[in-house]
Every structure is written in C-alpha cells, then in structure tokens.
Amino acid sequence: MSISIEKPANAYQATLSRRQFVKTGGALVVGVSLVGAELLKSTSAKAAAFMNSLDPTLPTSWIEIHPDNTVLIRTGKSDFGQGTTFTAYRQIVADELSVPFEAITTVVAGDTDRTPDGSGAFDFLGRGTPNIRKAAAYTYQAVLDLASERLGVPKDKLSAKDGVVSGDGKSISYGDLVKDQQLKLTIPVSGDLTSIFGLRVEGNPPMKPISEYTVIGKSLPNSVIHPKVIAKETWATDVRLPGMLHARMVHPKTLGSTLVSVGKLDKTKFPNSQVIVKGNLVGVVAPTEWEVIQASQQLAGVTKWTDWKGLPGSAKLYDYLRKEADWTTAPVTKSNAAKGDVAPILSSPHKKLSATYQFSYMKHAPIGPTMAVADVKPDGTVHLHTHNQNPQALRGEIAMMLGTTPDHVIVHTYAGPGHYGRSNGGNAGAEDEAVILSQAVGKPVRVQWMRAEDLQWSTQSSAAFSDVELAIDEKGKLAAYQIDHYMPAMQDDRPIGAVIAGLPTMPAPQVESKSVTSTVNGLSDPWLYTAVSNVAEHGHGTFQVGQKASPLAVGIRDHSMRTPGQFQQNYPRELAISEAAALAGADAIQFRIDHATEERVVGVLNAVRDASGWDTRPSPRPNALSTGSKPVRGRGVSLMFRSGTYWACVCEIAVTPSTGVIAVEKYTIAVDPGIVMNPAQLKRQAEGGAVMGISQALLEEAIFDESGIVSRDWYTYPILKMSDIPEIKVVLLHNPKVGSYGGGSEAANALAAPAIAAALHDATGKVLRRLPLKPAYVQPVLKA
Amino acid sequence: MVKIIVNGIQREIQAPDDTPLLYVLRNDLQLSGPQFGCGLAQCGACSVLIDGKETRSCVTPVSTVANQEITTLEGLPARWAKQKGLSAEEAKDTLHPVQQAWIEEQTPLCGFCQNGMMITATGLLESNSNPTLAQIKEAFTNSGPSPHLCRCGSYTAIIDAVKHAAVIMAKGGK
C-alpha cells in the first residue's frame, strides 16, 4: 500500500504536488518516477482534442527520468533530416536538466498518442526556447525540490551535475531520487494542439545560464543516422500491417476535371484488384503492389474525365499575375521597417532602379513520393502510419474529413524522405486517401504515390513577383527603397484526396483564413539595411492560380517550402541591393555594411568577405563580357535574417555566354545563430541547404500548361547532381553573448539565388531578374 | 517461380516474373534498404549490387536476375567480412567500411537516398580503392542509368564519407 502526502506548492506558474510511496510487505511500488502521464479527463470539445495524447500540463509527459538514471524525452515534432530531435533537443535537455547527453537514451517523436505537443519542424527551436527546454527547466526545479526534501538540505544549497544532486556534503542520483516516487508537477500550456502551431509551454521557470552549458556547443552525433545506415530504422515505407492491401490512385486528368465514368478493370489480368470510388476520387487496391500498379495504369487508360483548361500556363504566368489576378480582396500589408517618405526621392533626379523580379513555382520534390498506411477500425478509430511534419495537425484534418473528433485518430510517425515544409500544416498527400480507401474496404490500406503524382498532385512553393524602386543619392547612399511583393496564397492545407472526394476540409485559402493559409501576403523578410532613411515595403496577396476557376476548387496549390514567403521576398531584395551597389559604384558587401547598423549584420558580412577571399570592388567586374564561348567569372553576395540567425553567402560562378550555362564554382556561407548548438550538425545542415539552394536557383521551375503541372519526373523537374556542386565552405560564428540559439537549416536554401544572380551581373554586366537562372532564360538576357 | 540469391542466401520467389526486383526485395523478402524513389531508374534510391554492379532494382524484372548475386544495404557487412575472410565472431559486429564512414561523417540528412549512395560507394571502392574527387563525382553522376540524386543536398557529406571509407578500407577495416 502507499501513503500519499499531497503538498501543493506554487513555483514559476507551475503547481507541484507530491506523493511519497513507501514499500510494505511484498507490494513494491516500482519507482519510475516523473512518469505517469494522465489523459485529460474532460468531456469538453477542447479537451477531446487531447485524447490519445499525453497531458501536456505534466512535465512527465515530456521527460521521464528512470531509476537507472536514463532519460526519455518526447516531442510532437518529427525529424526530417535536420536531426534536431536527436541532437539539439537532447543537448538542450541535458544542459537544462544537468544530465549527460548519453543518459537521454530514448527520443519519442511525432506519434500523436505518445507525445504532448504539436506544431512542425519550422518551430524546432521555438525562437530559442522550445517547449522541451521549458519542460526540462520545470523538471529540474522539481528534481531539486525532491532532493531538498530527501537530503534535508535547503534547495538553494543544492546543485546538480551529471544526474547527481549534491549539497552540504550529501548527494543523491536522479535515479535514486525518483525511485519509488511519483511526482506530479502541472505546468502551464497554451494553444491548440491540432492547429499548425500546436501547444506552447508557458511560464518562466529558471533556465540554466549559458555560461554553465557543457553539452550545448559540442559536435555530438545524430543518433538516428546509425540505424538508417545499417538498414535497421523503420521507415514509413516499411510499415506492413496484417491483411494490408496495396493501393494506387487514379487522379483526375487535370486540376479541374470531374469524373465522367470509371473504366472497367480487366479482371482477367488483375483478378485480385478492386476499384474504390468516392466522389471524384478513384483508387485501386490489391494484395500485391505490382498487381495494383499495373491495374491502376490500365484503369487510368479507360477512365473518363471532363476536360479543363483554366490555368494561364507557365509561359503566361507573370502576365496573368500582373494583369488578371485579383489583388484587391486581400488587404495590402506594410512592414514595420517602413520609415521616411520614399515618394519625393523616387520622383527626383537621382540614380534610380526600377525593376521587376520573378520567382518560379518550385516543388518540394521529396526523393521518395509521399505514402501512408491507414487502418480504419470497425469502431471508427483510425490509425495512420506515415512520415509527417505535423502529425497533430494531420490528426485534426483527418477527423474533420471523417466528421469525427480527433480522439478517434492516431497518427504514427516514422522516418521518411524529407519534404521541406510540405506537411508542416498536416498533410503531404496520400494520408487522407489511405484513410478513405481503408474505410471503404475495411482493411489496412497502403497508398503510395508514384513519381509523376508526387510532382503533379502535390503542393508547390508559390510563384511570386516583386516591383522594386530605389534611388541612390549623390554620396552613393541608398536614399529610398520601395518594394511591392505580389504572391498568391502560400499555403493550402486542405488534404487533396478529401477535396477530390468531396469530403469536409478546411476552406480553400481566402482572406479570412487563419494565419498562413490566408490570401493575405504578410511581410516575412526582416529589413536589415537599417541606416536607410526612406523605406517602404508592401505585400499584396491573392488566391492561388486556378483556385477559383477549377470545378474541384484545386488549381495550383501552394505550400510552405524552406523559408516560405521569405525566399520570395529576400531574392528580389538582395538582388536589388546588389544592383543598387553597382549603381552607386560601390562594392556589394561594403555597400551592405555601410547601410547596416546591427552589429551581427556587419559581423556576418565581414566573415563571409574574409572567408571567401572577396576582393573589394564594384560590380560588374572589369572586362565583364556577355558574349563568347569562353566562361566568364563573377561573384555575388546575399544576406538574410531568419529564426534568430544571420546568414550571408558569397557565390562565385563561371558562365558561358554562348550557352547561358552557369556553374557555381565556390560557395561560402557564414552563419551566426548566436550560440552554435552543434557545430558538426550545423555545418552539414548548411551544406545541404547550400546545395538545395543552388539547385533551386539554377534549375527549378514547376512547368504547367492550361490544365495542370506537366513536370512529371526527374528529367522534367531536374535537381542538382553531384557533378554540379561547388567547393563549399561553411563558417560558423559562435556568438554566445547573443544569449540564445537560432534555427540552423532552411535559410541556406534561399541565399544562393540572389547571390548567383548578382554574380551573373558581375561577370557579364547583364541582370537576369527571373528564377531559375537556367540557360533558356540566361541566354536571351546576355544577347540583349 | 524464380530463384534469386540475396545477400548470400538463395530465395524462391513466387511473384510474377515481370515483378520489379524492388518490390520483391521490399515486400516478399521484407528488406528495407532499397527504397522506392521514382520507379524510372532516374534517382538511385532503389540500388542494389548485382554481381558487383550497381543496378536499379525498380526497373529490373526479377526473372532477369535469377541465380545472380544480389547484395542489398543489409548485406554489405557480410560482403565485407567475406572479402576480408573474417571469422563469424569477427564479422558479428563489423560494419562495411562504407557504412562506418557514413556514420562517422554523419552523412545522411533525411537519409532516404543513402541506400543507393552507399551501394554505389561500395561498387566504386571495390574497383578503385582510392578515388579522386573527380572520380567520385563521376561515379555518382555518370556511372549508372542516371545520376544518384539527393534532394537534401548531402553530396559534400557523401564525398567526405567515400574518402573516409577509402582510408578505412586501406587499413583493412576499423
């Protein structure tokens, strides 16, 4: 039996109560202390969302300390190759909790029934204070309280190191401390679990001073790499449930087609296949994968759809956006960097630039097409096995589709191919279709999209264009800068299968939609040239292209992709600033430094200048050449602030004017995240972002005709290959006095495009203000 | 029925003759190394070694590889142990130097393409024990039916790992 001593206490907005268990006779209360999550026992609609999930108000839901001194941590965020949950999160907890990194033996991530919070990878470091950090800080206080009581030493005389609390000559390990104990500490949380942003731990528990960090800052290994390399990791693609059927979809002929008639399956060839139809959604299931692949192809050939030609096509995209898209319904946004009055300066006789910059549709293009396994039980409970960035949001979307509550939906998350933001609002494709098919056949169903579907039926990073006007005064200073950004709604979180099937989803993007799914174009690229006196930045939004015209309400669906929105705004700005420097006859890095006031902006620019061996001079280079078949060389720079981190990059290129082919020869990137959490991992992330960013800059454009996306494989949507990579140099600026750590992966993607475009100008004297910088677009500009 | 030899073990396969080897490996033999990336021999995620040559399993009908030696990611340690003549006891905890290098260099980002990258690295290093940077780039770009594609951009980490694996192999492992 146990004797319970309840002692409520208030600490840092947290409520603590303790129960001490004693052993009597044979009844040993096994001491897994700081364990014992409870589901919220409430029947309110809000609380229902938490069912099947751990109680987020209990630190035990986040962190378990075991009697053997090992520690388990949980997060609703899942890994997409950043390694954050397996490196940074363990390092953060190790330091806040004063335990060795190696003591954190288990990381539970993503599963909605086993993790307390939601949200996505974009929120990994939560502006320096991720949920897991606060949960660890609360837990640490609880450990000290327990130790104080156990050792009879006042809390303020205790300190902890490597999982042992000591003070006044006494000490006890965390394992011994928690053995036979059960601690219940209630911590404050806010937010909505199944929204894109999930829950946030509130309150202000004391945090470890940066000077006492011993684990953060070390190049510790990513623990998920080993099992992946030896083929022991369970990928989402490996999930096989008893009785599971394989499925392939027969998606509509166009992004606006409705079903006329379902074709007849050739049962002599495909005797075990079965066709499922729900609204305009057609799928085929079979016991074996090869049969269902062939059966779906045969069925696709004989299924009839209405025709639809409601898109402008790639060639007319920017004309359409400029002249036909309706920019009047969404309110124009203004940046908080606005100051002075640009109008009189822009209308006076200064050296001026007036230009438009065009940003292509780009695909997330995961190396493996999206897939999911769904198991809809007879009682309506749904188990969904997939690779997802925001499993809690997916859970909410599936519940909405089925007209049920989230407690009936459990999402299990596995490793999978990175998809760079595509599912940060809950779905990547295939998940909802697997549920629909599983419900129809009463068996587990595995939906695997094929390569073409993954390019043609998924979302993309939105196209955009920006108008810039700027003026240089007689001293060569940027006297006025004005930019107007135009971008269709950047995020459509409706599950596509549900839309095609006519099942309930959230609305298509509209002005009133919540946050990122609204048509309002917010300004997301922080202005860094704070010495400029007259600045105006505006955002103009509209509906997705084809969204209103498509009978399916589909059109070209957009979605966040690495630095979403900010890439579309930073590319025109940074290229325009390089052009402004050229107009002023100034060096592009020095010009930036001369217009900056923030120490970290100057620091990151100086670092990239030194590391790249940049020679200070104006662009274009002497003897710049836009003709001939010999490569000409140039260099450019770019700058970005994102998620607490400053980034600057220098690209050195060789361009062959006669062919328009650009080769990036050297790429130097400087990163100041404040505290560098894990140098080796940050370097790998920066290298990866650099390569993907060069790929986006040089090659990437989702091509569409009047009916839909026509990019369908790696030849029609090419990405960078190994032979195309430059020498890459990463400079990490550890800057602890900043007092926090910034995010460390996605921004590198955005830096290459404006730096390469500036390098093209440097080499040739010609400016291409359109992405991608592919020969078909480069050549005409060089010839002009 | 087709008989194939996978990682040194003969298997009888009931799947139709034209079934791509990838689905046989993944679904019939429950191997998780080779991944479905494109089904078009355009990316390399599904690669295996067949008689030592990097092959795209997604477009290779199972009947065409009857009685040939197929090595998947799972079979790399045994392949190395056999090449080095390691005892069963020695082989137990031994990884292929390529795998060891991939871990020590912290190469994978999402890791989905890395099966094919490690397979190609193994094939390369078996024929060229000390490849130059240009030879590494050539092997991963032009040696097969298509370049080996990595979407996360881990190419520099792959190059580091291939060089590191060459050093480990030159030392005979470890």
Boltz contact constraints between the chains, C-beta under 6 A:
constraints:
  - contact:
      token1: [A, 80]
      token2: [B, 110]
      max_distance: 6.0
  - contact:
      token1: [A, 81]
      token2: [B, 109]
      max_distance: 6.0
  - contact:
      token1: [A, 81]
      token2: [B, 110]
      max_distance: 6.0
  - contact:
      token1: [A, 81]
      token2: [B, 152]
      max_distance: 6.0
  - contact:
      token1: [A, 222]
      token2: [B, 106]
      max_distance: 6.0
  - contact:
      token1: [A, 225]
      token2: [B, 103]
      max_distance: 6.0
  - contact:
      token1: [A, 225]
      token2: [B, 106]
      max_distance: 6.0
  - contact:
      token1: [A, 225]
      token2: [B, 108]
      max_distance: 6.0
  - contact:
      token1: [A, 226]
      token2: [B, 103]
      max_distance: 6.0
  - contact:
      token1: [A, 228]
      token2: [B, 108]
      max_distance: 6.0
  - contact:
      token1: [A, 228]
      token2: [B, 111]
      max_distance: 6.0
  - contact:
      token1: [A, 229]
      token2: [B, 99]
      max_distance: 6.0
  - contact:
      token1: [A, 229]
      token2: [B, 102]
      max_distance: 6.0
  - contact:
      token1: [A, 229]
      token2: [B, 103]
      max_distance: 6.0
  - contact:
      token1: [A, 230]
      token2: [B, 99]
      max_distance: 6.0
  - contact:
      token1: [A, 231]
      token2: [B, 32]
      max_distance: 6.0
  - contact:
      token1: [A, 231]
      token2: [B, 33]
      max_distance: 6.0
  - contact:
      token1: [A, 231]
      token2: [B, 73]
      max_distance: 6.0
  - contact:
      token1: [A, 231]
      token2: [B, 74]
      max_distance: 6.0
  - contact:
      token1: [A, 238]
      token2: [B, 32]
      max_distance: 6.0
  - contact:
      token1: [A, 289]
      token2: [B, 23]
      max_distance: 6.0
  - contact:
      token1: [A, 289]
      token2: [B, 27]
      max_distance: 6.0
  - contact:
      token1: [A, 290]
      token2: [B, 19]
      max_distance: 6.0
  - contact:
      token1: [A, 290]
      token2: [B, 23]
      max_distance: 6.0
  - contact:
      token1: [A, 367]
      token2: [B, 37]
      max_distance: 6.0
  - contact:
      token1: [A, 367]
      token2: [B, 45]
      max_distance: 6.0
  - contact:
      token1: [A, 367]
      token2: [B, 112]
      max_distance: 6.0
  - contact:
      token1: [A, 367]
      token2: [B, 113]
      max_distance: 6.0
  - contact:
      token1: [A, 367]
      token2: [B, 151]
      max_distance: 6.0
  - contact:
      token1: [A, 368]
      token2: [B, 35]
      max_distance: 6.0
  - contact:
      token1: [A, 368]
      token2: [B, 37]
      max_distance: 6.0
  - contact:
      token1: [A, 368]
      token2: [B, 112]
      max_distance: 6.0
  - contact:
      token1: [A, 417]
      token2: [B, 110]
      max_distance: 6.0
  - contact:
      token1: [A, 417]
      token2: [B, 112]
      max_distance: 6.0
  - contact:
      token1: [A, 418]
      token2: [B, 110]
      max_distance: 6.0
  - contact:
      token1: [A, 418]
      token2: [B, 152]
      max_distance: 6.0
  - contact:
      token1: [A, 451]
      token2: [B, 38]
      max_distance: 6.0
  - contact:
      token1: [A, 684]
      token2: [B, 106]
      max_distance: 6.0
  - contact:
      token1: [A, 684]
      token2: [B, 157]
      max_distance: 6.0
  - contact:
      token1: [A, 687]
      token2: [B, 156]
      max_distance: 6.0
  - contact:
      token1: [A, 688]
      token2: [B, 109]
      max_distance: 6.0
  - contact:
      token1: [A, 688]
      token2: [B, 152]
      max_distance: 6.0
  - contact:
      token1: [A, 688]
      token2: [B, 153]
      max_distance: 6.0
  - contact:
      token1: [A, 688]
      token2: [B, 154]
      max_distance: 6.0
  - contact:
      token1: [A, 691]
      token2: [B, 153]
      max_distance: 6.0
  - contact:
      token1: [A, 691]
      token2: [B, 155]
      max_distance: 6.0
  - contact:
      token1: [A, 692]
      token2: [B, 153]
      max_distance: 6.0
  - contact:
      token1: [A, 713]
      token2: [B, 40]
      max_distance: 6.0
  - contact:
      token1: [A, 713]
      token2: [B, 42]
      max_distance: 6.0
  - contact:
      token1: [A, 714]
      token2: [B, 42]
      max_distance: 6.0
  - contact:
      token1: [A, 714]
      token2: [B, 43]
      max_distance: 6.0
  - contact:
      token1: [A, 721]
      token2: [B, 141]
      max_distance: 6.0
  - contact:
      token1: [A, 721]
      token2: [B, 147]
      max_distance: 6.0
  - contact:
      token1: [A, 722]
      token2: [B, 137]
      max_distance: 6.0
  - contact:
      token1: [A, 722]
      token2: [B, 140]
      max_distance: 6.0
  - contact:
      token1: [A, 722]
      token2: [B, 141]
      max_distance: 6.0
  - contact:
      token1: [A, 722]
      token2: [B, 155]
      max_distance: 6.0
  - contact:
      token1: [A, 723]
      token2: [B, 137]
      max_distance: 6.0
  - contact:
      token1: [A, 723]
      token2: [B, 141]
      max_distance: 6.0
  - contact:
      token1: [A, 725]
      token2: [B, 155]
      max_distance: 6.0
  - contact:
      token1: [A, 728]
      token2: [B, 156]
      max_distance: 6.0
